Amino acid sequence: MPELNPFSYAFHDDPYPTYRWLRDEHPVYRNERLNFWALSRYHDVVDASRDWATYSSAEGTTLERLDPRMGEYLPMMIFMDPPRQTRLRALVSKVFTPRRVAELEPFIRDTARRYLAPLAERGGGDFVRQFSALLPMDVIFTLLGVPSEDRNALRERMDESLHRDPDNPAIPPSAVKAMAEQGRYWFEFVASRRRNPQDDLVSHLIAAEIPNADGTPERLTDAEVSGFLNLLGGAGTETVTKLLGNAIVLFARHPGEYRKLLEDAGRIPNAVEEVLRYTSPSQYQGRTLMRDVELHGQAMPHGARVLLLTASANRDERAFPEPDRFDVERQQLVPLGFGYGVHSCLGAAVARLESRVALEEFTQRFPRYAVDEQRLERVHMSNVHGFSGVPFKAA
């Protein structure tokens, strides 16, 4: 019988046949060896994502269980449930207003053009290493105020913290070390901004206030700000990097869909949603059951680890007609690419803006291109799927 193994490198290459098998044969799946359950159908994943009281995030959102002390040392909203998560989200949302996001577009466009110019001049290069890994890093780290000389080393630590060895559910020592180094960097960074506030997101977060139940103002602690920066720095760079890399590979494989973008750039926002659906950078959301649940005749016990397979849900034929067809004009349902429910991504608007601008600028410079399929390089993380290298050239 097949196995759902998020640590399998073969699974990383193409998880979708396994997901189809799960949806058809085991919509409530049990993996005894790795000790988890999984939901794979669209409506089950959507319902569970809404029900945070039953499907809790408090013990982490990956299959690997993190040290519970990390939640106090570096608290992150994604590893919390309401009401604490609601409080943090309300404070953090103050720096992600639609106006602030819209103001980023000129900077994002200038940055995209700066990285694309040498690629256009040379007629190609490595799309990920020379463009899609750099653009979101510059946007997020500029937003946060991270000095340019720290950025590459910080991104390398982020990548290393997510790397997993083949077929091994244990977090590698190198990843644990990278996590600790990241956490230390963010703590020191927040402390420096508290001493010397500047006109950046971190300083605004430190100063943000909301009233408590008794009406007194409340601010984030240094640990809470550091936890958010760790989350935003990782998710804000990894997701867009993988989304854009996946997009360029998909459009090379589906030139008819790419031609639609060349004919009408107004289709690009919907194309971004279709890329998110078709090849989800984030494959699942880990949860812990807070009560016994029976679904499709299967009983999952209180305390069980459950994976909400958003990537499988996005290919469910029960929700999407011809789900394995890539279609940039597809009518979208409730989008799951940036999470759903109380844990929908706060930075989703920024990620969508970056992705739209990046594809607008790329299509102008490369109306025809080819990807070297033989030299594609994949990342190997338990949850994040995508490419670390995408060689391409103008055609």
C-alpha positions as CSV (number, residue, x, y, z in Angstrom):
1,M,0.0,0.0,0.0
2,P,1.3,3.5,-0.7
3,E,2.4,5.7,2.2
4,L,2.0,9.4,2.8
5,N,5.5,10.4,3.9
6,P,6.2,14.2,3.9
7,F,10.0,13.4,4.4
8,S,10.3,11.3,1.2
9,Y,12.4,13.0,-1.6
10,A,10.4,11.0,-4.2
11,F,7.2,12.4,-2.7
12,H,8.6,15.9,-3.0
13,D,9.1,15.3,-6.8
14,D,5.4,14.6,-7.3
15,P,3.0,14.3,-4.4
16,Y,-0.2,14.5,-6.4
17,P,-0.7,10.8,-7.3
18,T,-0.5,10.1,-3.5
19,Y,-3.0,12.8,-2.8
20,R,-5.5,11.4,-5.3
21,W,-5.1,7.9,-3.7
22,L,-5.8,9.4,-0.3
23,R,-8.9,11.4,-1.5
24,D,-10.3,8.3,-3.2
25,E,-9.4,5.6,-0.8
26,H,-8.4,7.1,2.6
27,P,-10.0,10.5,3.1
28,V,-9.2,10.1,6.8
29,Y,-5.7,8.6,6.6
30,R,-3.7,7.0,9.4
31,N,0.1,6.6,9.3
32,E,1.1,4.4,12.2
33,R,4.8,4.6,11.5
34,L,5.0,8.3,11.7
35,N,2.0,8.6,14.1
36,F,-0.3,11.1,12.3
37,W,-3.6,11.4,10.6
38,A,-4.4,13.3,7.5
39,L,-7.4,14.9,5.8
40,S,-7.2,15.3,2.0
41,R,-10.5,16.4,0.6
42,Y,-11.3,20.0,0.0
43,H,-14.4,20.4,2.1
44,D,-12.9,18.5,5.0
45,V,-9.8,20.7,5.0
46,V,-11.8,23.9,4.8
47,D,-14.1,22.8,7.7
48,A,-11.1,21.8,9.8
49,S,-9.3,25.0,9.1
50,R,-12.4,26.9,10.3
51,D,-12.7,24.9,13.5
52,W,-9.6,26.1,15.5
53,A,-11.2,25.0,18.8
54,T,-11.0,21.3,17.6
55,Y,-8.0,21.5,15.3
56,S,-5.5,23.3,17.5
57,S,-2.2,25.0,16.3
58,A,-0.8,25.3,19.8
59,E,1.6,22.3,19.3
60,G,3.0,23.6,16.0
61,T,1.9,23.4,12.4
62,T,4.5,20.9,11.0
63,L,4.6,17.2,11.4
64,E,7.8,17.5,13.4
65,R,6.9,18.5,16.9
66,L,9.0,21.4,18.1
67,D,10.4,21.8,21.6
68,P,7.5,23.3,23.6
69,R,9.9,25.7,25.2
70,M,10.3,27.4,21.9
71,G,6.7,28.8,22.2
72,E,7.7,30.9,25.1
73,Y,11.2,31.8,23.9
74,L,10.0,32.8,20.4
75,P,6.2,32.9,20.4
76,M,4.6,32.8,16.9
77,M,0.9,33.4,16.0
78,I,0.9,30.4,13.7
79,F,1.6,28.2,16.8
80,M,-1.3,29.7,18.8
81,D,-5.0,29.6,19.2
82,P,-7.5,32.4,20.1
83,P,-7.7,34.4,22.3
84,R,-3.9,34.9,22.5
85,Q,-3.6,34.5,18.7
86,T,-6.4,37.1,18.2
87,R,-4.6,39.6,20.4
88,L,-1.3,39.3,18.6
89,R,-3.0,39.4,15.2
90,A,-4.9,42.6,16.1
91,L,-1.6,44.3,17.0
92,V,0.3,43.1,14.0
93,S,-2.4,43.9,11.5
94,K,-1.9,47.6,12.3
95,V,1.2,47.5,10.2
96,F,-0.4,45.6,7.3
97,T,-3.1,48.1,6.2
98,P,-4.1,48.2,2.6
99,R,-2.6,51.6,2.3
100,R,0.8,50.5,3.6
101,V,0.8,47.4,1.3
102,A,-0.1,49.6,-1.8
103,E,2.7,51.9,-1.0
104,L,5.2,49.1,-1.5
105,E,4.4,48.6,-5.2
106,P,6.9,51.2,-6.6
107,F,9.7,49.7,-4.5
108,I,8.8,46.1,-5.5
109,R,8.7,47.1,-9.1
110,D,12.1,48.8,-9.0
111,T,13.6,45.9,-7.2
112,A,12.2,43.4,-9.7
113,R,13.5,45.4,-12.6
114,R,16.9,45.7,-11.0
115,Y,17.2,41.9,-10.7
116,L,15.7,41.1,-14.1
117,A,17.9,43.6,-16.1
118,P,21.1,41.5,-16.1
119,L,19.1,38.3,-16.8
120,A,17.5,40.0,-19.8
121,E,20.9,41.2,-21.0
122,R,22.4,37.7,-20.7
123,G,19.3,36.0,-22.2
124,G,18.6,34.0,-19.1
125,G,20.1,32.5,-16.0
126,D,18.8,30.9,-12.8
127,F,15.4,32.2,-12.1
128,V,15.4,31.3,-8.4
129,R,18.9,32.1,-7.4
130,Q,19.1,35.3,-9.4
131,F,15.6,36.6,-9.1
132,S,12.8,34.9,-7.1
133,A,14.9,34.2,-4.0
134,L,16.2,37.8,-4.0
135,L,13.1,39.8,-4.7
136,P,11.0,38.8,-1.6
137,M,14.1,38.8,0.6
138,D,14.7,42.4,-0.3
139,V,11.1,43.4,0.1
140,I,10.5,41.8,3.5
141,F,13.9,42.7,4.9
142,T,13.6,46.3,3.7
143,L,10.1,46.4,5.3
144,L,11.6,45.1,8.5
145,G,14.7,47.3,8.3
146,V,17.2,44.5,8.2
147,P,20.7,45.8,7.1
148,S,21.7,44.7,3.6
149,E,24.9,43.1,4.9
150,D,22.9,40.7,7.1
151,R,20.3,39.6,4.6
152,N,22.0,36.7,2.8
153,A,23.3,35.1,5.9
154,L,19.8,35.4,7.5
155,R,18.1,33.8,4.5
156,E,20.6,31.0,4.5
157,R,19.8,30.3,8.1
158,M,16.1,30.3,7.2
159,D,16.6,27.8,4.4
160,E,18.7,25.5,6.6
161,S,16.2,25.6,9.4
162,L,13.6,24.1,7.1
163,H,15.8,21.5,5.4
164,R,15.0,17.8,6.2
165,D,17.0,14.7,5.6
166,P,15.4,12.0,3.4
167,D,12.8,9.8,5.1
168,N,13.8,11.1,8.5
169,P,11.2,12.8,10.7
170,A,13.8,14.2,13.1
171,I,14.9,17.8,12.7
172,P,18.5,17.7,11.6
173,P,21.1,19.2,14.1
174,S,22.0,21.8,11.4
175,A,18.4,22.9,11.3
176,V,18.1,23.2,15.1
177,K,21.3,25.3,15.1
178,A,20.0,27.6,12.3
179,M,16.7,28.1,14.3
180,A,18.6,29.1,17.4
181,E,20.8,31.5,15.4
182,Q,17.7,33.1,13.7
183,G,16.0,33.5,17.1
184,R,19.1,35.2,18.6
185,Y,19.4,37.5,15.6
186,W,15.7,38.7,15.9
187,F,16.0,39.2,19.6
188,E,19.1,41.4,19.2
189,F,17.5,43.2,16.3
190,V,14.3,44.0,18.3
191,A,16.3,45.2,21.3
192,S,18.3,47.6,19.0
193,R,15.1,49.0,17.5
194,R,13.6,49.5,21.0
195,R,16.7,51.5,21.9
196,N,16.7,53.4,18.6
197,P,13.3,53.5,16.8
198,Q,13.3,54.1,13.1
199,D,10.6,54.4,10.3
200,D,10.3,50.7,9.7
201,L,7.8,47.9,10.4
202,V,9.7,46.6,13.5
203,S,9.6,50.0,15.2
204,H,5.9,50.4,14.4
205,L,5.2,46.9,15.9
206,I,7.1,47.8,19.1
207,A,5.0,51.0,19.4
208,A,1.6,49.4,18.3
209,E,-1.1,49.4,21.0
210,I,-4.6,48.0,21.4
211,P,-6.9,48.3,24.5
212,N,-7.1,45.5,26.9
213,A,-10.5,44.3,28.2
214,D,-10.2,46.9,31.0
215,G,-9.4,49.6,28.5
216,T,-5.7,50.0,29.3
217,P,-3.3,50.0,26.3
218,E,-1.2,46.9,25.6
219,R,1.9,46.4,23.5
220,L,3.8,43.4,22.2
221,T,6.7,42.0,24.2
222,D,10.2,41.7,22.7
223,A,9.6,38.0,22.5
224,E,6.3,38.4,20.6
225,V,7.8,40.9,18.2
226,S,10.8,38.6,17.6
227,G,8.5,35.6,17.0
228,F,6.5,37.5,14.4
229,L,9.7,38.6,12.6
230,N,10.9,35.0,12.6
231,L,7.6,34.0,11.1
232,L,7.3,36.8,8.6
233,G,11.0,36.6,7.6
234,G,10.7,32.9,6.8
235,A,7.2,32.7,5.3
236,G,7.6,36.1,3.6
237,T,10.6,34.9,1.7
238,E,10.0,31.2,1.2
239,T,6.5,31.3,-0.1
240,V,7.0,33.9,-2.8
241,T,10.3,32.4,-3.8
242,K,8.7,29.0,-4.3
243,L,5.5,30.4,-5.8
244,L,7.4,32.3,-8.5
245,G,9.8,29.4,-9.3
246,N,6.8,27.0,-9.6
247,A,5.1,29.6,-11.9
248,I,8.0,29.8,-14.3
249,V,8.3,26.1,-14.6
250,L,4.5,25.7,-15.1
251,F,4.3,28.4,-17.8
252,A,7.2,26.8,-19.6
253,R,5.2,23.5,-19.6
254,H,2.0,25.2,-20.5
255,P,2.9,27.8,-23.2
256,G,-0.7,28.3,-24.1
257,E,-1.5,29.6,-20.6
258,Y,1.6,31.8,-20.7
259,R,0.4,33.3,-24.0
260,K,-2.8,34.4,-22.2
261,L,-0.7,36.5,-19.9
262,L,1.2,38.0,-22.7
263,E,-2.1,38.9,-24.4
264,D,-3.7,40.4,-21.3
265,A,-1.6,41.2,-18.2
266,G,-4.9,41.7,-16.3
267,R,-5.0,37.9,-16.1
268,I,-1.9,37.8,-13.9
269,P,-3.6,38.1,-10.5
270,N,-5.8,35.1,-11.2
271,A,-2.8,33.3,-12.6
272,V,-1.1,33.7,-9.3
273,E,-4.1,32.1,-7.6
274,E,-4.0,29.2,-10.0
275,V,-0.3,28.6,-9.4
276,L,-1.0,28.6,-5.7
277,R,-3.7,26.0,-6.3
278,Y,-1.9,23.8,-8.8
279,T,1.5,23.6,-7.1
280,S,1.0,24.8,-3.5
281,P,4.3,26.0,-1.9
282,S,2.8,25.1,1.5
283,Q,1.6,21.5,1.3
284,Y,-0.2,21.1,4.6
285,Q,-1.0,22.6,8.0
286,G,-0.4,20.5,11.1
287,R,-2.9,20.5,13.9
288,T,-3.6,18.7,17.2
289,L,-7.1,17.4,18.1
290,M,-8.6,18.9,21.2
291,R,-11.4,16.3,21.2
292,D,-12.3,13.0,19.7
293,V,-13.5,13.4,16.0
294,E,-15.3,10.9,13.8
295,L,-15.2,11.5,10.1
296,H,-15.9,9.2,7.1
297,G,-16.4,6.3,9.5
298,Q,-12.9,6.8,11.1
299,A,-12.4,7.8,14.7
300,M,-9.5,10.2,15.5
301,P,-8.7,10.5,19.2
302,H,-8.2,13.6,21.3
303,G,-4.5,14.5,21.1
304,A,-3.9,13.1,17.7
305,R,-1.6,14.9,15.2
306,V,-3.6,15.7,12.0
307,L,-2.3,17.1,8.7
308,L,-4.7,19.3,6.8
309,L,-3.4,18.6,3.2
310,T,-4.2,21.9,1.6
311,A,-2.2,20.9,-1.6
312,S,-4.4,17.8,-1.9
313,A,-7.6,19.9,-1.3
314,N,-6.6,22.2,-4.1
315,R,-6.6,19.3,-6.5
316,D,-9.9,17.7,-5.3
317,E,-12.2,16.9,-8.2
318,R,-15.1,17.1,-5.8
319,A,-14.4,20.9,-5.7
320,F,-12.6,21.7,-8.9
321,P,-13.6,20.6,-12.4
322,E,-10.6,19.0,-14.1
323,P,-8.3,19.8,-11.1
324,D,-5.2,18.5,-12.8
325,R,-5.6,21.0,-15.7
326,F,-3.6,24.2,-15.2
327,D,-5.9,27.1,-16.2
328,V,-5.1,30.7,-15.5
329,E,-8.7,31.7,-16.0
330,R,-10.1,29.2,-13.6
331,Q,-12.9,30.3,-11.3
332,Q,-11.4,30.2,-7.8
333,L,-13.1,28.8,-4.7
334,V,-12.1,29.7,-1.1
335,P,-8.4,30.1,-1.6
336,L,-6.2,27.9,0.6
337,G,-2.8,28.9,-0.7
338,F,-2.2,31.4,2.1
339,G,-4.0,29.6,4.8
340,Y,-7.7,29.9,5.9
341,G,-9.6,30.8,8.9
342,V,-8.0,32.4,11.9
343,H,-4.6,31.5,10.5
344,S,-4.9,33.1,7.1
345,C,-1.6,34.7,6.3
346,L,-1.3,38.3,7.4
347,G,1.3,39.0,4.7
348,A,-0.8,37.5,1.9
349,A,-1.6,40.9,0.3
350,V,2.2,41.6,0.2
351,A,2.9,38.2,-1.3
352,R,0.2,38.6,-4.0
353,L,1.5,42.1,-4.8
354,E,5.1,40.8,-5.2
355,S,4.0,37.9,-7.3
356,R,1.9,40.0,-9.6
357,V,4.6,42.6,-10.1
358,A,7.2,40.0,-10.7
359,L,5.2,38.2,-13.4
360,E,4.3,41.5,-15.0
361,E,7.9,42.5,-15.3
362,F,9.1,39.0,-16.3
363,T,6.5,38.7,-19.2
364,Q,7.7,42.0,-20.6
365,R,11.3,40.9,-20.8
366,F,10.8,37.2,-21.7
367,P,7.8,36.8,-24.0
368,R,9.4,33.4,-25.0
369,Y,11.6,31.3,-22.8
370,A,12.6,27.7,-22.1
371,V,13.4,26.0,-18.8
372,D,16.2,23.4,-18.6
373,E,14.1,20.6,-17.0
374,Q,17.2,18.3,-16.6
375,R,18.9,20.8,-14.3
376,L,15.9,21.8,-12.1
377,E,16.8,21.5,-8.4
378,R,14.2,20.9,-5.6
379,V,14.2,21.9,-2.0
380,H,13.7,19.2,0.5
381,M,11.5,20.4,3.4
382,S,8.7,18.5,5.1
383,N,6.1,21.1,4.2
384,V,7.4,23.6,1.6
385,H,7.6,22.3,-2.0
386,G,9.3,24.1,-4.8
387,F,12.6,24.7,-6.5
388,S,16.0,26.0,-5.3
389,G,17.3,26.2,-8.9
390,V,15.4,26.9,-12.2
391,P,17.8,27.5,-15.1
392,F,16.1,29.2,-18.1
393,K,16.9,31.0,-21.3
394,A,15.1,33.3,-23.7
395,A,13.8,31.4,-26.7
